[in-house]
C-alpha cells in the first residue's frame, strides 16, 4: 500500500505540476524564411553559451494570425519585463506575443489599431518595452506615429481606448520636412524614447528624435552630426537601435557600422566598422538588417544579413576590438535545414535580449494533473475501503 501511494505521488509530480525556468540573457531574433512556398518565418532563441533553437515556429504564427504565410522583413521584436516576447508580423500587420515557453497568441490586431488612424498600420523595426512601466511602444511607419500599448490587460486587446498615441506625424513635421519612422526605437530608464527617422529617399532628414516622458519631442542628433561622427556620407537609419547608458544605432547606409551616441549631447562615435564586421563574417558585404540588441553584460548583438548570409556578431561595448562571430551562417542553416527545407533563413527583422530573471511561478496542478489526482485518490480510497471490509 505504501509503495502504491509513493508511486502515485511521483507520477503526480511528474505529470501534474509545471515550473517555468528563467532564461536571463537569452537572445531572440526574427528569422525570415522567404525561400519557402508559401513564405515562412520563425523566432530563433540563442542562449548565452551560443546554443540555438527555434522559439516560435511558422505554424504557431499562422495559427495566431489566420494567414496563409508570414513575413519577418522589416518587423519589430521586444522582450517584456516579464519575459514575454512581443513581435510584429508583416503579412497580417498584427502584433503577437509569446510567453517564456514560446506559446504564441495575438496581442493586438491591425483592425483594432486602425480604428485610431486614417491609414492601415505598418509596424516596422521600431519596437521596445518601457523598462519602468512595462508598456509596449511601437512605431507605425504608415501613419508616422508612436503608439503605446498596456501589457497588463487581457489579450487580445479589443478596446482601442486602451491604446495611447504618444506622437503623431504633425509633431515630427514641426521639426523636419520628411518623416519616415521606419527605423528602430529605444527607451531608457527615465522613459525617454529615442526614435530613428529614416529619410534615405531624400537623404536630408536622417535624424534621431528624443521624446520625453512629459511628451516633449526634439531632435537629439541631426544628420550633420551623424555624418561628422562617421556615418554617411549617405545615412540610412532603417535598422534598429538599443540603449544601455549610451544609444547604439545601426547605420545601413555607406557606413554599415554601429554608432554609439550620448543620450544628452549626441556626440556620435563609431563603435564597430564595416571592415571589422566583414572580417568576422567572411562576407564581402555587411547588411545590419537583423537588428541591434544588448544584454546585461554590455554585449551588443548585431544581426548581419550581408551577401544574403545570416550571421550574428557579438560586440563587447567596453572593448569592441574583441568582437567575435557569435552565431555563424552554417549554424543557422543547420538549424533550419529540417525546420524549413529550402527556407533560406535571412535576418531581416529585429532582435532583443531578455534582461531580467522571470520569477518561477508557484507550481500549479494542470487539468491532467487534477484528473490524475482524482483517479489516484479514488483508487487508493477503493483499496483502503476493500481492505477494511476484508479485515472486518
C-alpha positions, 0 to 999 in steps of 0.5 A, spaced: 500 500 500 505 504 501 509 503 495 502 504 491 501 511 494 509 513 493 508 511 486 502 515 485 505 521 488 511 521 483 507 520 477 503 526 480 509 530 480 511 528 474 505 529 470 501 534 474 505 540 476 509 545 471 515 550 473 517 555 468 525 556 468 528 563 467 532 564 461 536 571 463 540 573 457 537 569 452 537 572 445 531 572 440 531 574 433 526 574 427 528 569 422 525 570 415 524 564 411 522 567 404 525 561 400 519 557 402 512 556 398 508 559 401 513 564 405 515 562 412 518 565 418 520 563 425 523 566 432 530 563 433 532 563 441 540 563 442 542 562 449 548 565 452 553 559 451 551 560 443 546 554 443 540 555 438 533 553 437 527 555 434 522 559 439 516 560 435 515 556 429 511 558 422 505 554 424 504 557 431 504 564 427 499 562 422 495 559 427 495 566 431 494 570 425 489 566 420 494 567 414 496 563 409 504 565 410 508 570 414 513 575 413 519 577 418 522 583 413 522 589 416 518 587 423 519 589 430 521 584 436 521 586 444 522 582 450 517 584 456 519 585 463 516 579 464 519 575 459 514 575 454 516 576 447 512 581 443 513 581 435 510 584 429 508 580 423 508 583 416 503 579 412 497 580 417 500 587 420 498 584 427 502 584 433 503 577 437 506 575 443 509 569 446 510 567 453 517 564 456 515 557 453 514 560 446 506 559 446 504 564 441 497 568 441 495 575 438 496 581 442 493 586 438 490 586 431 491 591 425 483 592 425 483 594 432 489 599 431 486 602 425 480 604 428 485 610 431 488 612 424 486 614 417 491 609 414 492 601 415 498 600 420 505 598 418 509 596 424 516 596 422 523 595 426 521 600 431 519 596 437 521 596 445 518 595 452 518 601 457 523 598 462 519 602 468 512 601 466 512 595 462 508 598 456 509 596 449 511 602 444 511 601 437 512 605 431 507 605 425 511 607 419 504 608 415 501 613 419 508 616 422 506 615 429 508 612 436 503 608 439 503 605 446 500 599 448 498 596 456 501 589 457 497 588 463 490 587 460 487 581 457 489 579 450 487 580 445 486 587 446 479 589 443 478 596 446 482 601 442 481 606 448 486 602 451 491 604 446 495 611 447 498 615 441 504 618 444 506 622 437 503 623 431 506 625 424 504 633 425 509 633 431 515 630 427 513 635 421 514 641 426 521 639 426 523 636 419 520 636 412 520 628 411 518 623 416 519 616 415 519 612 422 521 606 419 527 605 423 528 602 430 526 605 437 529 605 444 527 607 451 531 608 457 530 608 464 527 615 465 522 613 459 525 617 454 524 614 447 529 615 442 526 614 435 530 613 428 527 617 422 529 614 416 529 619 410 534 615 405 529 617 399 531 624 400 537 623 404 536 630 408 532 628 414 536 622 417 535 624 424 534 621 431 528 624 435 528 624 443 521 624 446 520 625 453 516 622 458 512 629 459 511 628 451 516 633 449 519 631 442 526 634 439 531 632 435 537 629 439 542 628 433 541 631 426 544 628 420 550 633 420 552 630 426 551 623 424 555 624 418 561 628 422 561 622 427 562 617 421 556 615 418 554 617 411 556 620 407 549 617 405 545 615 412 540 610 412 537 609 419 532 603 417 535 598 422 534 598 429 537 601 435 538 599 443 540 603 449 544 601 455 547 608 458 549 610 451 544 609 444 547 604 439 544 605 432 545 601 426 547 605 420 545 601 413 547 606 409 555 607 406 557 606 413 554 599 415 557 600 422 554 601 429 554 608 432 554 609 439 551 616 441 550 620 448 543 620 450 544 628 452 549 631 447 549 626 441 556 626 440 556 620 435 562 615 435 563 609 431 563 603 435 564 597 430 566 598 422 564 595 416 571 592 415 571 589 422 564 586 421 566 583 414 572 580 417 568 576 422 563 574 417 567 572 411 562 576 407 564 581 402 558 585 404 555 587 411 547 588 411 545 590 419 538 588 417 537 583 423 537 588 428 541 591 434 540 588 441 544 588 448 544 584 454 546 585 461 553 584 460 554 590 455 554 585 449 551 588 443 548 583 438 548 585 431 544 581 426 548 581 419 544 579 413 550 581 408 551 577 401 544 574 403 548 570 409 545 570 416 550 571 421 550 574 428 556 578 431 557 579 438 560 586 440 563 587 447 561 595 448 567 596 453 572 593 448 569 592 441 576 590 438 574 583 441 568 582 437 567 575 435 562 571 430 557 569 435 552 565 431 555 563 424 551 562 417 552 554 417 549 554 424 543 557 422 542 553 416 543 547 420 538 549 424 533 550 419 535 545 414 529 540 417 525 546 420 524 549 413 527 545 407 529 550 402 527 556 407 533 560 406 533 563 413 535 571 412 535 576 418 531 581 416 527 583 422 529 585 429 532 582 435 532 583 443 535 580 449 531 578 455 534 582 461 531 580 467 530 573 471 522 571 470 520 569 477 518 561 477 511 561 478 508 557 484 507 550 481 500 549 479 496 542 478 494 542 470 487 539 468 491 532 467 494 533 473 487 534 477 484 528 473 490 524 475 489 526 482 482 524 482 483 517 479 489 516 484 485 518 490 479 514 488 483 508 487 487 508 493 480 510 497 477 503 493 483 499 496 483 502 503 475 501 503 476 493 500 481 492 505 477 494 511 471 490 509 476 484 508 479 485 515 472 486 518 
